[in-house]
Amino acid sequence: MFLSIEVIKFILMEFSIVKPMLLFSLVSLLSILSISVCLVLTCLNSISFAQEILDQQLEEKNPTIKDPNLKIVTVVEGLKKPTSMTFLGQNDFLVLEKNTGMVKRIVNGNILVPPVLDVSVANEKERGMLGVAVQSKDINNGDLKINMLEPKVHNTNTTYVYLYYTESSGEDGNDDCPLINYCEEGTEPKGNRLYRYLLDEGKLVDPELLLELPSSPGSDHLGGSLIIGPDGNIYLSSGDGHSCSYGSCDNGTKNTVLNSKSANEQNGNEPNGRGGIIRITQDGLPVYEDSKNGILGEDDSLDKYYAYGIRNSFGIDFDPLTGNLWDTENGPSFGDEINLVEPGFNSGWSKIQGIWPINNITLLLPQGIVPPYRGYFENERNHLNQSKDSDQKKLVDFDGKGKYSDPEFIWNNTMGVTAMKFFNSDKLGKPYENDMFVGDYSLGRLYHFDLNEDRTGLALNGSLADKIAESSVRDDLEQIIFADGFDAITDIEVGPDGYLYIVSHKGGKVFKIIPSM
């Protein structure tokens, strides 16, 4: 039977959506079959066409960067759904794998075997091995300081690693959750837990439980960004625990975990650690502002909140020049945010997202379920319908201790913003020093932001001067897109070498941005 070039092209185009290696295998098979049944010229043309598709696929998989003076290199690959990373030293870092519960050590680009830790994690939806931070005196290269704090409690010759993960009640993936807010009896996790481990002879040992947050019901919106602040305390982002999927909010939120004061429900349940940024000491204790109370109050759990009213956050970082905390926040079908986070900050969820009031249940739902499928508005006039003083007065303020403020930047269309990092280095050039970098999950983009003169906002102009990206179209975001093609960014770090490192969740890789010359 004669295989025409048109038939071969059709098959190859259909297979171009799969992994390049599968395409390469198909090309080889078709080449062998076709040689025996078709003309030599047709075969050569078909193979050439297939190679063009393969080359295009490989090119699309490689991240690209706008600045011609910089380039992206792969540091390590072969990881399984990595979530976070942290440095131990020069060319020496830890990477977490979401579903395996493993903490892997990478030295000079090589994955060491066995891993430094392997624990059982529940991994349904957004559960898993999520956040990591390291406490040590400093990790430096010349004048570059990654962690300048002097530990106030622990021996400076000791390295502690802090891990936030969903601890399984059995083996990895033991949690059986047919619905996002329900797991089969007997499979519920032990909890979303923050542990402190000692790094000893290449292993993480002597775990000490510092904090436990609820893990049921709800297998999504768990946050997980973990950082040690310039004050020496631990900061952890926690999500609200519920995305309103599967019709679970059709009758309102009263019978869900969203019925909480931390989600701005005036008559809701008392906060239990969900939906905010939690601050504790390196020994797991509340940080008291006046030797008696936390920022929002003295009750258990409430005394640990640094901020609240947060739907879900995968990125927090401190400005190295001002010490101010910033975060990213995921919206439902609209309103991803960048926020300046003052002590007691109220981000507004579940009554306000972006700058817009949430006045019906539809606006609580995740993207793609019901209109609006993506974005709060469809044209530039509609976005002027922002929240008013009357909307803000409905928010929970914990006797005036909590304070709402609008975001410093909003994506109308959700991008799934994730990691945030201030680039406290000059190794990529002065134009980027101490600037903010933000990643997204949906498109694998890396965004770059300059800050204004007093560093309380972002320096934006043109179509973004109103602090709103009206669409996800590249032309509308060109001034802030720094690089793209990373295949779901979940972490951004600055290495001891002064370069920028990016974790690709779907790609299973860690990249580094360096000068091209």
ZAMARGU-4260 file (C-alpha; in steps of 0.2 Angstrom, whole numbers, plus 5000, padded with zeros to 4 digits):
<rodrens>
0) 5000/5000/5000 | 5007/5017/4995 | 5008/5030/5009 | 5006/5047/5002 | 5016/5062/5009
5) 4999/5070/5013 | 4994/5055/5024 | 5011/5055/5033 | 5010/5074/5036 | 4993/5072/5043
10) 4999/5058/5055 | 5014/5068/5060 | 5004/5084/5063 | 4992/5074/5075 | 5007/5067/5085
15) 5015/5084/5086 | 5005/5088/5102 | 5013/5074/5111 | 5031/5073/5118 | 5045/5075/5106
20) 5052/5058/5110 | 5036/5050/5106 | 5036/5060/5090 | 5054/5054/5086 | 5049/5036/5089
25) 5034/5038/5077 | 5045/5046/5064 | 5057/5032/5065 | 5043/5019/5063 | 5035/5028/5048
30) 5052/5030/5040 | 5055/5011/5040 | 5038/5007/5034 | 5037/5020/5021 | 5054/5016/5013
35) 5048/4999/5007 | 5032/5006/4999 | 5035/5023/4993 | 5046/5033/4982 | 5063/5039/4989
40) 5059/5057/4986 | 5042/5056/4995 | 5051/5047/5010 | 5064/5060/5011 | 5051/5074/5010
45) 5041/5066/5024 | 5056/5063/5035 | 5061/5081/5033 | 5044/5087/5037 | 5044/5077/5053
50) 5060/5084/5058 | 5054/5101/5056 | 5039/5097/5067 | 5051/5089/5080 | 5063/5104/5079
55) 5048/5116/5082 | 5042/5106/5097 | 5059/5106/5105 | 5061/5125/5102 | 5044/5128/5110
60) 5049/5118/5125 | 5064/5129/5128 | 5061/5145/5139 | 5065/5161/5130 | 5071/5178/5137
65) 5068/5195/5130 | 5085/5203/5136 | 5098/5198/5123 | 5112/5201/5136 | 5105/5186/5146
70) 5102/5168/5143 | 5093/5153/5151 | 5102/5137/5156 | 5096/5121/5163 | 5104/5117/5180
75) 5095/5100/5183 | 5081/5089/5175 | 5072/5073/5179 | 5063/5079/5194 | 5045/5074/5198
80) 5033/5089/5200 | 5045/5100/5210 | 5037/5113/5220 | 5050/5123/5230 | 5069/5124/5232
85) 5082/5132/5244 | 5100/5134/5244 | 5113/5125/5256 | 5128/5133/5248 | 5136/5136/5231
90) 5129/5124/5218 | 5121/5115/5232 | 5102/5116/5235 | 5087/5106/5240 | 5071/5103/5229
95) 5055/5096/5235 | 5044/5084/5225 | 5026/5087/5228 | 5019/5069/5226 | 5033/5058/5231
100) 5037/5066/5248 | 5055/5067/5244 | 5068/5081/5247 | 5082/5079/5235 | 5099/5087/5236
105) 5107/5093/5220 | 5126/5097/5220 | 5134/5103/5204 | 5119/5099/5194 | 5118/5081/5200
110) 5104/5073/5210 | 5111/5064/5225 | 5105/5047/5229 | 5096/5043/5241 | 5086/5059/5244
115) 5090/5068/5260 | 5072/5064/5266 | 5057/5053/5260 | 5041/5055/5270 | 5023/5049/5266
120) 5013/5063/5259 | 4994/5065/5255 | 4995/5072/5237 | 4977/5074/5231 | 4974/5090/5221
125) 4986/5103/5229 | 4992/5093/5244 | 5009/5086/5245 | 5027/5092/5249 | 5025/5111/5247
130) 5037/5123/5256 | 5055/5124/5262 | 5066/5136/5271 | 5084/5135/5278 | 5090/5143/5293
135) 5109/5146/5294 | 5121/5160/5299 | 5123/5166/5281 | 5125/5158/5263 | 5136/5170/5254
140) 5148/5173/5239 | 5158/5188/5242 | 5147/5203/5246 | 5131/5194/5241 | 5120/5189/5256
145) 5106/5177/5254 | 5101/5176/5273 | 5108/5190/5283 | 5099/5186/5299 | 5109/5181/5315
150) 5099/5166/5322 | 5093/5171/5340 | 5090/5154/5346 | 5100/5140/5338 | 5118/5137/5337
155) 5126/5146/5321 | 5135/5130/5316 | 5119/5120/5315 | 5108/5120/5299 | 5089/5118/5301
160) 5078/5115/5287 | 5059/5119/5289 | 5047/5109/5278 | 5028/5112/5276 | 5019/5097/5269
165) 5003/5087/5270 | 5007/5072/5281 | 4998/5056/5275 | 4990/5044/5287 | 4997/5030/5276
170) 5008/5028/5261 | 5011/5042/5248 | 4994/5046/5240 | 4984/5037/5253 | 4970/5051/5253
175) 4956/5046/5242 | 4946/5061/5238 | 4932/5059/5225 | 4927/5077/5228 | 4938/5092/5232
180) 4930/5095/5249 | 4928/5076/5254 | 4939/5061/5257 | 4934/5043/5260 | 4933/5039/5278
185) 4950/5032/5284 | 4960/5041/5271 | 4961/5058/5278 | 4978/5066/5280 | 4986/5068/5297
190) 4987/5087/5294 | 4996/5101/5285 | 5011/5102/5295 | 5027/5113/5297 | 5042/5103/5304
195) 5059/5108/5308 | 5073/5096/5304 | 5091/5095/5307 | 5103/5093/5293 | 5116/5080/5299
200) 5128/5071/5288 | 5118/5073/5272 | 5101/5068/5280 | 5086/5077/5287 | 5084/5070/5305
205) 5076/5074/5322 | 5059/5081/5315 | 5050/5093/5327 | 5032/5098/5324 | 5030/5117/5325
210) 5013/5120/5317 | 4998/5110/5312 | 4985/5117/5300 | 4968/5109/5295 | 4969/5097/5281
215) 4951/5091/5280 | 4939/5095/5273 | 4947/5102/5257 | 4962/5096/5247 | 4965/5112/5238
220) 4970/5130/5242 | 4984/5125/5254 | 4997/5139/5250 | 5014/5133/5255 | 5026/5147/5252
225) 5038/5147/5266 | 5051/5160/5271 | 5062/5166/5286 | 5060/5185/5287 | 5073/5198/5292
230) 5066/5197/5310 | 5071/5179/5311 | 5053/5173/5311 | 5045/5160/5300 | 5031/5166/5287
235) 5020/5154/5279 | 5006/5157/5266 | 4990/5146/5269 | 4975/5145/5257 | 4957/5146/5262
240) 4955/5127/5260 | 4941/5127/5247 | 4938/5132/5229 | 4919/5130/5228 | 4921/5116/5215
245) 4908/5102/5212 | 4894/5113/5216 | 4899/5114/5234 | 4895/5133/5236 | 4878/5132/5226
250) 4869/5135/5242 | 4881/5147/5249 | 4897/5145/5260 | 4889/5143/5277 | 4893/5124/5278
255) 4910/5126/5270 | 4927/5131/5277 | 4925/5148/5269 | 4912/5152/5283 | 4926/5160/5293
260) 4931/5177/5299 | 4948/5174/5291 | 4938/5174/5275 | 4928/5190/5280 | 4912/5182/5286
265) 4906/5193/5300 | 4897/5178/5309 | 4909/5165/5303 | 4919/5153/5313 | 4935/5159/5322
270) 4951/5158/5312 | 4960/5141/5312 | 4975/5145/5302 | 4967/5145/5285 | 4967/5159/5272
275) 4981/5170/5277 | 5000/5173/5281 | 5005/5164/5297 | 5020/5171/5307 | 5028/5161/5321
280) 5045/5160/5329 | 5058/5147/5324 | 5052/5137/5339 | 5034/5137/5333 | 5028/5150/5345
285) 5017/5166/5342 | 5026/5182/5339 | 5019/5194/5352 | 5019/5213/5347 | 5017/5219/5365
290) 5022/5204/5375 | 5004/5199/5376 | 4995/5199/5359 | 4998/5194/5341 | 4994/5207/5328
295) 4975/5203/5327 | 4972/5196/5345 | 4977/5184/5358 | 4966/5169/5355 | 4975/5153/5349
300) 4977/5153/5330 | 4972/5171/5328 | 4988/5176/5337 | 4998/5169/5323 | 4991/5178/5309
305) 5001/5192/5300 | 4988/5194/5286 | 4971/5187/5282 | 4957/5187/5269 | 4969/5178/5256
310) 4961/5165/5244 | 4977/5156/5240 | 4995/5161/5239 | 5011/5153/5232 | 5023/5168/5234
315) 5029/5179/5248 | 5045/5188/5249 | 5053/5203/5259 | 5059/5218/5250 | 5078/5218/5254
320) 5079/5237/5255 | 5063/5242/5265 | 5059/5225/5274 | 5041/5226/5268 | 5033/5209/5265
325) 5024/5207/5248 | 5013/5192/5241 | 5005/5185/5226 | 4987/5179/5227 | 4976/5168/5216
330) 4959/5173/5211 | 4945/5162/5206 | 4940/5166/5187 | 4947/5183/5189 | 4958/5194/5200
335) 4976/5187/5202 | 4985/5200/5213 | 5001/5207/5219 | 5000/5215/5237 | 5010/5225/5249
340) 5007/5216/5265 | 5008/5227/5280 | 5005/5219/5298 | 4987/5215/5300 | 4984/5216/5281
345) 4966/5211/5275 | 4966/5206/5257 | 4947/5206/5256 | 4943/5188/5251 | 4929/5182/5250
350) 4920/5198/5249 | 4932/5207/5237 | 4945/5201/5224 | 4956/5212/5214 | 4946/5228/5217
355) 4929/5221/5213 | 4915/5216/5225 | 4910/5198/5226 | 4891/5200/5226 | 4885/5183/5220
360) 4890/5165/5222 | 4896/5164/5204 | 4911/5175/5207 | 4917/5163/5220 | 4919/5149/5208
365) 4935/5143/5199 | 4938/5147/5181 | 4929/5137/5168 | 4914/5132/5177 | 4901/5146/5174
370) 4902/5163/5167 | 4913/5173/5169 | 4924/5160/5162 | 4940/5171/5163 | 4941/5188/5169
375) 4929/5200/5179 | 4926/5211/5164 | 4926/5210/5145 | 4929/5228/5141 | 4938/5242/5149
380) 4923/5251/5155 | 4916/5237/5166 | 4932/5236/5177 | 4927/5253/5184 | 4914/5245/5195
385) 4927/5243/5209 | 4923/5240/5227 | 4917/5255/5237 | 4918/5260/5255 | 4902/5251/5258
390) 4909/5235/5252 | 4925/5237/5263 | 4915/5241/5279 | 4907/5224/5277 | 4924/5216/5280
395) 4930/5208/5296 | 4943/5220/5305 | 4945/5211/5322 | 4941/5227/5332 | 4951/5238/5320
400) 4967/5228/5320 | 4965/5222/5302 | 4966/5234/5288 | 4961/5232/5270 | 4970/5239/5255
405) 4969/5237/5236 | 4982/5226/5227 | 4997/5235/5219 | 4993/5225/5203 | 4979/5214/5196
410) 4977/5202/5182 | 4959/5202/5176 | 4962/5185/5168 | 4969/5173/5180 | 4986/5167/5176
415) 4989/5156/5192 | 5002/5168/5199 | 5014/5158/5210 | 5032/5162/5216 | 5039/5180/5220
420) 5057/5185/5223 | 5066/5201/5225 | 5082/5200/5215 | 5095/5206/5228 | 5110/5205/5217
425) 5118/5214/5203 | 5124/5199/5193 | 5112/5202/5179 | 5115/5220/5178 | 5110/5236/5188
430) 5093/5237/5179 | 5087/5222/5188 | 5095/5224/5205 | 5082/5223/5220 | 5068/5222/5207
435) 5053/5210/5209 | 5051/5194/5199 | 5035/5184/5199 | 5030/5168/5190 | 5014/5160/5184
440) 5008/5142/5182 | 4996/5143/5168 | 5008/5150/5154 | 5025/5148/5163 | 5029/5166/5161
445) 5042/5176/5172 | 5037/5194/5175 | 5048/5208/5180 | 5043/5223/5190 | 5052/5239/5194
450) 5046/5248/5211 | 5041/5266/5213 | 5053/5278/5222 | 5047/5274/5240 | 5045/5256/5235
455) 5027/5255/5241 | 5020/5251/5224 | 5025/5246/5206 | 5032/5257/5193 | 5019/5254/5178
460) 5015/5264/5163 | 5005/5264/5147 | 4990/5252/5147 | 4996/5245/5164 | 4996/5262/5173
465) 4979/5259/5181 | 4988/5243/5189 | 4976/5231/5179 | 4981/5219/5165 | 4965/5218/5156
470) 4969/5203/5146 | 4982/5189/5145 | 4987/5194/5127 | 5006/5195/5126 | 5005/5213/5118
475) 4996/5220/5133 | 5009/5212/5145 | 5025/5216/5135 | 5032/5228/5147 | 5032/5216/5162
480) 5035/5199/5153 | 5054/5195/5156 | 5054/5177/5150 | 5042/5163/5146 | 5041/5145/5141
485) 5045/5138/5159 | 5031/5126/5159 | 5022/5130/5176 | 5034/5140/5188 | 5032/5136/5206
490) 5047/5144/5214 | 5060/5158/5211 | 5076/5159/5221 | 5092/5169/5221 | 5107/5158/5222
495) 5123/5161/5232 | 5131/5164/5215 | 5119/5179/5212 | 5109/5172/5198 | 5091/5169/5197
500) 5084/5151/5198 | 5067/5145/5192 | 5058/5129/5196 | 5047/5121/5182 | 5034/5110/5190
505) 5028/5102/5174 | 5045/5101/5166 | 5053/5094/5181 | 5068/5106/5179 | 5077/5120/5188
510) 5084/5133/5176 | 5096/5148/5179 | 5097/5165/5171 | 5114/5171/5168 | 5123/5184/5157
515) 5124/5178/5139 | 5143/5183/5137
</rodrens>
